[in-house]
């Protein structure tokens, strides 16, 4: 239903237009899908958009629902419940294990936090883009607490 584009600033979920044949388009009276006018059969999508709007109330300006797309900050992407994220077409939560270590003493110049990702005991090298990790198994979503911890370590 949505295509996902993302960068360092956030994510954009664009409503994918239905691909219908000429005959179906001529006979169909149904208007193109519009996020401003959802029907009762779109209950899961209505609830997911309600979750987005509730999070936007807590963090004004970090989400925007338009008729054909939804713009989200990475904080909102990381904060969404899994069911709403799945309905919106966001990736599943990360399935890698995070290993951390500290070097030096806190408050000293040489203090540094290090971390690495592992899956099945093998070290992984995903690329982090905000709340999203580009892994060897595809894009995965970070929960908010983990995204904030990684940002603090960086």
N, C-alpha and C positions, 0 to 999 in steps of 0.2 A: 504494500500500500504506500510506503514511503521509501524514498532513496535518501541515503545518509551522505552528507558532505561535512567535513570537519577540518579545522585548522587550529592554530594556537589560541584564537579568540573564542571559539565555541563550535557548536554543531548546528547544522541546518538540515531539517527533515522536510523534504519536498514531496508533496502528494504526487504519486505517479498516476498519470492519466490512463484510463482504461483503453486497451487496444481492442476495438471492436471492428468487425467487418462492415462494409458499406451497407449491406442489407439490414444488419442489426441496428445500425445507427439511424436508418430511415424509419424503421418500425418502432424504435424505442422512444418513449416520451420522457424517460428519466433524464433529468439534467445531470451535468457533470458533477462529480462529488465535490463538496465544498465544506470546509471545516467550520464555517459560520452557520451552516444549516444541516446539522446531522439529524438522522432519523433514529427512532427508538431501536431499530435493528443494529445500530452502531453503538450499543451500550458500552462495550469495553473501551472503545475509542473516546466516548464521552467522559468516562471515568478517568482515563489516562490524561485527557486534556484538563480535567478538573484538578488532577494531581499537579500538573504543570502550573496551573494558575494559582493553586494554593502555595506552592513553593515560590512562585514569583511574588506573591504577597509578602513573604518573609524576606525576599531579596529583590526589591524593586529594580526593574530595568534589566534583569538577567534572563527573561524569557519573553517571547513575543509570538502569539498565535495569530496567524493571518489566514485568509481564506484558502490558500494553497500551500502554505508552508509553516513550519514551527522553528523559530530560532531559539537556541538554548545556550546558556553559558556552560562551561565545563562543571561548575559547581552544581547547577541544576541537573545536568546529565548524571553526575555521581550521586545525587540525592534521590533520584526517582526510585520508587519501589520496583522490584523486578518485574512484576506483572504489568505495570504501566510502561516500563521501558520496552518490554517484549512487544506489547501492543503497538507501540510507536515505531518498532523496527530497530531499536537500539541493540547493540551487541549484548550478549550475556556477560555476567560478571566474570572476572578473571579467574582462571583455574590453575594459575601458577602459584608456587610457594615463594614467599619473600624471605630471604635470609639477610640479616643485618649484623653490623659490627661497628664498633667505635675505635678510633685511634686517638691517642693522646688524652689529655684531661680537659673536661669542660672549662671554658674560660681562657684556655691557653691558645696561643696562635696556631699550634700544630693540631688542635682538635678537629676531627673530621668524622662524619658518619659515612659508612659505606653500606651498600646493599647490592644484592644480586638476586636474580630470579632463577627458580629451578622448577623442573617438571620431571617427575619420576626419577629424581636424583641427578638429572642432567642439567647443566647450566644453560640458561636461555638468555637471549639478547634482544628483548623486545624494545621497540621504540615507543616512548611515551609522548603522547600529544594531549595535554590537558588531562581529562578523565579517561582517555582511551589509550589502550596499549595495542600496538601492532605486533602480534605474535606470529609464530610460524604456523599456528592453527587458525589465523584470522584475527580480526579486531575483537578485543575484549574491553569491558567496562570496569573501571575501578570504583569501589564504594567510596563515599565522601571521606571517611576517616583515613583510608589508605592514601587517597590522592593528596590530602592535606599533609600527611606524614612524609610522603615522598617530596612534596614541595618544600617542606621545612628542611629535609636532609640535603636538598640541592642547594 
